[in-house]
Amino acid sequence: MTTRGVWFSPEGLSGAEVVAFGQRVEALGYETLWVGETFGRDPFAQLSMIGATTSTLGLATGIANIYNRAPGVMLQGANTVAEATGGRMTLGIGVSSPAIVSKVRGIEYGKPYSFMKTYLEAMEGSLYTSVAPANPVPVVLAALGPKMLELAAEKTVGAHPYNTTPEHTAMARDVMGPDAGLYVEQKVLLTTDAEQARATGASVLKFYSRAPGYVNAWKRMGFTDDDISSLSDRLVDAVVAWGTVDQIEDRLQEHADAGATHVCIHPLDPVTGQGAPDGAALEALAPS
């Protein structure tokens, strides 16, 4: 059975609004809330805020940037949230993109696969002297290409693909085998206005079209340089699910049929694509 969660970027919300959003996600029956990280709040502190006012909701980083934190520091953050929330923490980690790591942070961006492999080994061997969570925190990798997907299956509980398609989900399942977790993010726009949906979707995908990891992944999925540079309708329609509730549900089911363990909807504001997640989509797509 494929479970359902919510992915969101909290930067447009106040701290109080983030906490209220987490409570609403739990009340609607979603399994896990995935919190992104860019240049705003620390994701571990934020998940602790949400965890303090919820009781069953799974809490996950989607993802925490491994270039921002030494392996031991990453483990400290994850263990702290897990202990405080009764083991509800999932640690999603990834290499992010050169635009964030090098251009803004000023950190050297090494070879992603090699850096991640070494990082996982170092994190596993890191010292942690506080009372540990009852169970080790599950780790998932932001993985798109075959090598990172293989690493996710070999060294962690699974992968957290982002900006992908059901066809990519099927490929990931084939690469990772039947047992690894596959936690797929899916952007959704609850609107039947094609012009608006495509304009909003393109505005959201514009940043990612300059990130080498996503560009390479989209090319492997069959999109052309022109699709990516122009943010074509073909690309937007494939990566962003828009339309009626039934049409969006069909896309989510395609991921499930392709082998997703968990699909986390990313409910975009239908006009701007930014800011607060779309409450109407959140309610309409809640687990039955």
Secondary structure as UniProt FT lines:
FT   STRAND          3..8
FT   HELIX           10..12
FT   HELIX           15..27
FT   TURN            28..29
FT   STRAND          32..35
FT   HELIX           43..52
FT   STRAND          58..61
FT   STRAND          64..65
FT   TURN            66..68
FT   HELIX           71..84
FT   TURN            85..86
FT   STRAND          89..94
FT   HELIX           99..104
FT   HELIX           112..124
FT   STRAND          139..141
FT   HELIX           146..155
FT   STRAND          158..159
FT   HELIX           166..176
FT   STRAND          181..189
FT   HELIX           194..205
FT   TURN            206..207
FT   HELIX           208..210
FT   HELIX           212..220
FT   TURN            221..222
FT   HELIX           225..230
FT   HELIX           233..239
FT   STRAND          240..242
FT   HELIX           245..258
FT   STRAND          262..267
FT   TURN            270..272
FT   HELIX           279..284
//
